[in-house]
Amino acid sequence: MAVVKVVMFMVESSFLGLSFALTRYALTIPAILIMGYIMEKLVSREDIIEEIQDKEIMYENEKEVLADLPNMNCGACGYKNCKLFAQGVIKGEVTIDDCVIRAKARKTA
């Protein structure tokens, strides 16, 4: 609940007045709880798990994994090169997200 912080309350009350800060808190807290309740009723745990599983990429062979790797052979993942890393993904030793370079590229994108 990032909108309900003591520091924020102190700043709001000093700049905008105590009545504003108290009013905002009185309206914000129930609104957050109501939205949480509504979302709980609309979305089931099974839907969330199914969505996550649908997004997981399943690779059938080493070439498919290599196509998604930067192929820089940097060794930052702990493997000597990207080909060995791809074999590790197929064997289930690591996931494609363990590629350090790929993870950095995704963060900046």
Summary of the structure (lengths in Angstrom):
residues: 109
radius of gyration: 23.4
end to end distance: 27.1
largest distance: 63.4
contacts: 229
relative contact order: 0.08
helix: 70%
strand: 0%
